[in-house]
């Protein structure tokens, strides 16, 4: 639990003070490592509220990174259920 809180704080600081690509890499890593890391979706919503602008190619919506992070979280969680890693001790 403490590692998840630390990951949330690091991701929050990266969204506030670092380039977007750093936050994106950290969020993807956290989504892959933790089960249902909804904090990343919430933080990308915060990022869109702070820095979001209308995207013409995405139907003039402001919340592009929020929507994309939500979709990535859902897809990753579905893939986690399909892919299982077994320890084979032959």
KOLKE-717020 format. One record per residue (C-alpha): x, y, z. Coordinates in steps of 0.001 Angstrom, whole numbers, padded with zeros to 6 digits, always signed. Each point is the difference from the previous one (the first is absolute). Layout:
XYZ;...
END
This chain:
+000000+000000+000000;+002835+002395+000800;+001577-000649-003406;-003272+000874-001721;-000235+003282+001909;+003610+000774-000867;-000714-000732-003671;-002991+002349+000152;+002113+002803+001490;+002783-000502-002554;-002516+000027-002851;-001647+003136+001396;+003349+001785+000181;+000890-001116-003506;-003284+001354-001363;+000505+003317+001747;+003701+000562-000643;+001346-002315-002704;-000605-000376-003741;-003064-001927-001101;+001948-002955-001377;+001526-000684+003439;-003466-000080+001554;-001223-002251-002768;+002793-002543+000547;-000476+000034+003780;-003776-000405-000335;+000329-002921-002408;+002475-001693+002318;-002292+000514+002991;-003031-001274-001927;+001930-003109-000969;+001375-000611+003498;-002998+000744+002223;-003464-001446-000239;-002526+002611-001168;+002188+003077+000435;-002906+002471-000284;+002223+002696+001452;+001677+000427-003381;-003337+000675-001692;-000831+002551+002698;+003382+001682-000391;-000322+000193-003773;-003389+001624+000549;+001788+002536+002216;+002587+000450-002738;-002732+000710-002534;-001622+002496+002349;+003304+001815+000482;+001587-000225-003445;-002681-001293-002379;-000874+001747-003233;-002533-000837-002698;+001226-002585-002470;-001486+000485-003429;+000940-003503-001111;-001794-001472+003048;-003391+001676-000571;+000886+003191+001946;+000109-001652+003415;+002202+001131+002874;+000414-003278+001867;+002063-002002-002483;+002589-001397+002422;-002732-000850+002528;-001975-002011-002561;+003100-001692-001398;+001275-000921+003485;-003396-001469+000893;-000016-002119-003158;+003583-001151+000609;-000832-000949+003591;-002979-002090-001081;+001952-001718-002784;+002958-000731+002297;-002252-001491+002655;-001683-002223-002594;+003408-001095-001292;+001214-000727+003533;-002882-002430+000410;+000825-001735-003295;+003769-000185+000455;+001209-002041+002921;+003574-000610+000990;+000649-003408+001446;+003090-001115+001842;+000950-003294-001535;+002190-002102+002258;+000770-003037-002141;
END
